[in-house]
């Protein structure tokens, strides 16, 4: 996986957090959040959930997490997420 400011992505799609919708991406764009938030992911439906705490930075950033048939769980509190492929 290529991550960092040098990474390039050829497609993107809005993410609607769900406990069952499968997702393929190389990274997740996280826009600036007004309050502390979380992005909760699993590498597969029914897999172990991993929580990323998103601080209030005032800046958007890219979360370098690759999902292959994974999920962004409905318990995520971050808004405006975008899958990058």
Buried (B, 14 or more C-beta within 10 A) or exposed (E): EEEEEEEEBEEEEEBEBBBEEEBEBBBBBBEEBEEEBBBBBBBEBEEEEEEBEBEEEEEEBBBBBBBEEBBBBEEBBBEEBBBBB
